[in-house]
Amino acid sequence: PIQCVFWDFDAESGYGDWSSDGCLAHKTFTSDNHTYTECSCDHMTHFALLVDISGHAPNAERLPEDVEWSLRLITYIGCSLSTLFLVAAVFTLLWFRKMRHHTLNLVRLQLCIALILSNIVIVFGLRSTEPRPLCQALAALLHYAILASFAWMAVEAAFMYKYIVCVFWKPTKAFFFFCLLFAWGIPALPVAVVLVIIPSSYVWEEREACWISDRSVFFAGFIAPLSVVLLFNCLVFGLVLKIVFRPSDSCAGGSCSKVKAKAIAEAFTARRRRVIRRIRSAVLIVSTLGLTWIFGLLQIGHFRVVFAYAFTVSTSIQGVLVFLLYCVFNNRFRKTLQAHMEKVRRKSSSTNSS
């Protein structure tokens, strides 16, 4: 029988050999007096591959096969689960009018869409290396989706800073439109440059993956932008926390009475609690998303396997965290849901009574 194979670079102690693992003969057909067999190969990949700095080093060694298998399983289960929760988050943000009219929720909606896009590509297309043009398109799409998600993380950090520093600040439509152009437009620039100059770098032959293979493109077009956003987010939230916990100087030098001082102190404490609650979701989601990619960047040396697991697990479940933090733990969502349920209950009661 006809057998479909691929070149396994790790076989025969690194010398390489043909392998049929994951490959099946899809169909056989005849054309121009020649018989052809169409093969279908399914080799799953995992999240850790996306930021595997060691994997892009010269003479790089792959992770052990049992580790790779575990990471693939975690990635596909986690991504599938995360996609469901991200879709639920999008539905929630769009369903309730009070939720979708809040600008910060519109920012979060864009982040959810970018994450859904990247998860879908990882689950269905990252290992579809043939045909080659499709593989390049999928790699470019994944590159763009991840950069866009980080751009929206930066936008959310900027929004939270403005909300806290400028108490009465309300973003205008023009400002939000600028954010749309920035977060969806800027990530397209490095992707477009790669597609025009070296599109072949979007096929990683050695790892049989549709991802960035060129070392220079990987660091300049992917690792560098991610690092800039992580640094920006850390800086913004450092400034936010400094403002939140800064003591009030309204009574400096004993210029006000004890009653007034107590009222100011209570007001400051209440404000601080409100601010902490308001930034909790953003701090957690941004730090969670950021820390997962930091784990990925630390996949070097003796702790490579440890950080590969930490990165894959935490990044694969990010959709679940997004739903919990943006919806379940969101005070605005809980109040809106309670009001909606109360409205439904009153409507049901009036219908039954009539």
C-alpha positions in Angstrom: 0.0 0.0 0.0 1.0 3.6 -0.6 2.4 5.2 2.5 2.7 9.0 3.3 5.8 10.1 5.1 7.6 13.3 6.2 11.3 14.0 7.1 11.7 13.7 10.8 14.8 15.8 11.7 15.1 14.2 15.2 15.1 10.6 14.0 18.2 8.4 14.0 19.9 10.3 16.8 19.5 13.7 15.0 20.6 12.5 11.5 17.0 12.5 10.4 14.9 9.8 8.6 11.5 9.4 7.0 8.6 8.9 9.3 4.9 8.2 8.8 3.7 9.3 12.2 0.6 11.5 11.8 0.4 11.0 8.1 -2.4 9.3 6.1 -3.1 8.7 2.4 -6.1 11.0 1.8 -6.9 10.0 -1.8 -5.4 8.6 -5.0 -6.3 10.0 -8.4 -5.0 9.8 -12.0 -4.2 12.7 -14.2 -2.3 12.8 -17.6 -1.5 9.1 -17.3 0.1 9.7 -13.9 -1.1 8.4 -10.6 -1.0 10.8 -7.7 -1.6 10.3 -4.0 -2.8 13.2 -1.8 -1.4 13.0 1.7 -2.7 14.5 4.9 -0.4 15.0 7.9 -1.4 16.3 11.2 1.4 17.3 13.6 0.1 19.3 16.5 2.3 22.0 18.0 2.1 23.9 21.2 2.2 27.5 22.6 5.8 27.2 23.8 7.0 27.0 20.2 5.9 30.6 19.6 8.5 32.2 21.9 11.1 29.5 22.0 14.2 31.6 21.9 16.4 28.5 22.3 14.7 26.9 19.3 15.9 29.8 17.1 19.5 29.4 18.2 22.1 27.8 15.9 22.2 24.0 16.3 19.1 24.2 18.6 17.9 21.1 20.4 14.2 20.3 20.5 12.4 19.4 23.7 12.0 15.7 24.6 9.2 14.0 22.7 7.2 13.2 25.8 7.4 16.8 26.9 6.3 18.0 23.4 3.4 15.6 23.5 2.2 16.9 26.9 2.6 20.5 25.8 0.5 19.8 22.6 -2.2 18.2 24.6 -2.3 21.1 27.1 -2.3 23.7 24.2 -5.2 22.1 22.3 -7.4 21.5 25.3 -6.6 24.9 26.8 -7.0 26.8 23.6 -10.3 25.1 22.8 -11.6 25.9 26.3 -10.3 29.5 26.2 -12.0 30.1 22.8 -15.3 29.1 24.3 -14.9 31.5 27.2 -13.7 34.3 25.0 -16.7 33.9 22.8 -18.9 34.0 25.9 -17.1 37.2 27.0 -17.7 38.8 23.6 -21.4 37.8 23.7 -21.7 39.3 27.2 -20.0 42.6 26.3 -22.3 42.9 23.2 -25.5 41.7 24.7 -26.0 44.2 27.4 -26.4 47.8 26.1 -24.8 49.4 29.2 -21.8 47.1 28.8 -21.2 47.7 25.1 -21.6 51.5 25.4 -18.7 51.7 28.0 -15.5 52.6 26.1 -13.3 50.5 28.3 -15.4 47.4 27.5 -15.1 48.2 23.8 -11.3 48.1 24.3 -11.7 44.7 26.1 -13.9 43.5 23.3 -11.1 44.1 20.7 -8.6 42.2 22.9 -11.0 39.2 23.1 -11.4 39.2 19.3 -7.6 39.2 18.8 -7.2 36.4 21.2 -9.9 34.3 19.6 -8.2 34.8 16.2 -4.9 33.6 17.5 -6.4 30.6 19.3 -8.3 29.5 16.1 -5.1 29.7 14.0 -3.2 27.7 16.6 -5.8 25.0 16.9 -6.6 24.5 13.2 -3.7 25.8 11.2 -0.3 26.1 12.8 0.8 22.6 11.6 -0.8 22.7 8.2 2.5 23.2 6.4 1.1 22.3 3.0 0.3 24.0 0.7 3.1 26.4 1.4 1.2 29.6 0.5 -1.5 28.7 3.0 1.1 28.0 5.6 2.7 31.4 5.1 -0.7 33.1 5.3 -1.6 31.3 8.5 1.8 32.2 10.1 1.3 35.8 9.1 -2.2 35.9 10.5 -1.0 34.4 13.8 1.9 36.9 14.0 -0.6 39.7 13.4 -3.1 38.4 15.9 -0.6 38.1 18.7 0.9 41.6 18.1 -2.6 43.0 17.9 -3.6 41.5 21.3 -0.5 43.0 22.9 -1.3 46.4 21.3 -4.8 46.2 22.9 -3.2 45.4 26.2 -1.2 48.6 25.9 -4.3 50.5 25.0 -6.1 49.2 28.1 -3.2 50.1 30.3 -3.3 53.7 28.9 -7.1 53.8 29.4 -6.8 52.8 33.1 -4.1 55.3 33.7 -6.2 58.1 32.2 -9.3 57.0 34.2 -7.3 57.2 37.4 -5.2 60.3 36.9 -8.0 62.3 35.2 -11.0 61.6 37.4 -13.5 63.2 35.1 -11.9 62.1 31.8 -14.2 60.7 29.2 -12.7 59.3 26.0 -14.1 60.9 22.9 -15.1 58.9 19.8 -12.0 60.4 18.0 -9.7 59.1 20.7 -11.2 55.6 20.5 -11.0 55.7 16.7 -7.3 56.6 17.1 -6.9 53.5 19.4 -8.6 51.3 16.7 -6.1 52.5 14.1 -3.2 52.1 16.4 -4.0 48.6 17.8 -5.2 47.1 14.6 -3.0 49.0 12.2 0.5 49.1 13.7 0.8 45.3 14.1 0.2 45.0 10.4 3.4 46.9 9.5 6.0 44.3 10.5 3.8 41.5 9.1 3.5 43.3 5.7 7.3 43.9 5.7 8.0 40.3 6.2 5.5 39.2 3.5 7.0 41.6 1.0 10.7 41.0 1.7 11.1 37.4 3.0 7.8 35.5 3.0 9.7 32.2 3.2 10.5 33.0 6.8 6.9 32.2 7.6 7.5 28.5 7.2 9.6 26.7 9.8 10.7 23.6 8.0 12.8 22.2 10.9 9.8 22.2 13.2 7.2 21.4 10.6 5.3 24.5 11.7 3.7 27.6 10.1 5.6 30.1 12.2 8.6 32.5 12.0 11.8 30.6 11.1 14.2 33.5 10.4 16.1 34.4 13.6 16.3 38.2 12.7 12.6 38.4 11.9 11.7 36.5 15.1 13.6 38.9 17.4 13.1 42.2 15.5 9.5 41.6 14.4 8.1 39.6 17.3 10.1 39.5 20.5 11.0 43.2 20.4 7.4 44.5 20.1 6.2 42.2 22.8 9.0 43.3 25.2 8.2 47.0 24.5 4.5 46.4 25.4 5.4 44.5 28.6 7.8 47.2 29.7 5.1 49.9 28.9 2.5 48.0 30.9 4.8 47.6 33.9 5.6 51.3 33.8 2.0 52.4 33.5 0.7 50.2 36.4 3.7 51.3 38.5 2.6 54.9 38.1 -1.1 53.9 38.7 -0.2 52.1 42.0 1.9 55.1 43.1 -1.1 57.4 42.6 -3.5 55.0 44.3 -1.4 54.7 47.5 -0.2 58.3 47.6 -1.3 59.9 50.9 -3.4 63.0 50.8 -1.6 66.3 51.6 -4.8 68.3 52.1 -4.1 68.7 55.8 -0.3 69.2 55.6 1.1 71.2 58.5 -2.1 70.8 60.6 -4.0 73.4 58.6 -7.4 71.7 59.2 -9.4 70.5 62.1 -9.5 66.9 63.3 -13.1 66.4 62.0 -12.1 67.6 58.6 -8.9 65.6 58.7 -10.9 62.5 59.6 -13.4 63.2 56.8 -10.6 63.6 54.3 -8.9 60.4 55.5 -12.1 58.5 55.1 -12.8 59.9 51.7 -9.3 59.0 50.6 -9.6 55.5 52.0 -13.0 55.0 50.2 -11.5 56.4 47.0 -8.5 54.1 47.2 -10.8 51.1 47.7 -12.8 52.1 44.7 -9.8 52.6 42.6 -8.2 49.3 43.7 -11.4 47.5 42.8 -11.6 49.3 39.5 -8.0 48.5 38.4 -8.1 44.9 39.9 -9.4 43.4 36.7 -7.1 45.3 34.4 -4.0 44.7 36.6 -4.7 41.0 36.9 -5.5 40.4 33.2 -2.5 42.5 31.9 -0.1 41.0 34.5 -1.4 37.5 33.7 -1.1 37.9 30.0 2.3 39.6 30.4 3.7 37.0 32.8 2.7 34.1 30.6 4.8 35.6 27.8 7.7 36.3 30.2 7.6 32.6 31.0 7.9 31.9 27.3 10.9 34.2 27.0 12.7 32.4 29.8 12.7 29.0 28.0 16.5 28.8 28.0 19.1 26.8 29.8 18.4 24.1 32.4 14.9 25.5 33.3 13.6 25.4 29.7 11.2 22.6 30.3 9.8 24.2 33.5 9.1 27.5 31.8 7.7 25.8 28.7 5.1 24.1 30.9 4.4 27.3 32.9 4.0 29.3 29.7 1.8 26.8 27.9 -0.5 26.2 30.9 -1.0 29.8 31.8 -1.3 31.1 28.2 -3.7 28.3 27.2 -6.2 29.2 29.9 -6.1 33.0 29.4 -9.5 33.0 27.8 -11.0 31.6 31.0 -9.3 34.3 33.0 -10.5 37.0 30.6 -14.1 35.9 31.1 -13.8 35.7 34.9 -12.1 39.1 35.2 -14.1 41.0 32.6 -17.5 39.5 33.3 -17.9 37.5 36.5 -15.7 39.8 38.7 -17.0 42.9 36.9 -19.2 45.0 39.2 -20.9 46.7 36.2 -21.7 43.3 34.7 -23.2 42.0 38.0 -25.3 45.1 38.4 -26.4 45.0 34.8 -27.3 41.3 35.0 -29.2 41.8 38.3 -31.2 44.7 36.7 -31.9 42.6 33.6 -33.1 39.6 35.7 -35.3 41.9 37.8 -36.8 43.3 34.6 -37.5 39.8 33.3 -39.0 38.8 36.6 -41.3 41.8 36.7 -42.4 41.2 33.1 -43.1 37.6 33.9 -45.1 38.5 36.9 -47.2 41.0 35.1 -47.9 38.5 32.3 -49.0 35.8 34.8 -51.2 38.2 36.7 -53.0 39.4 33.5 
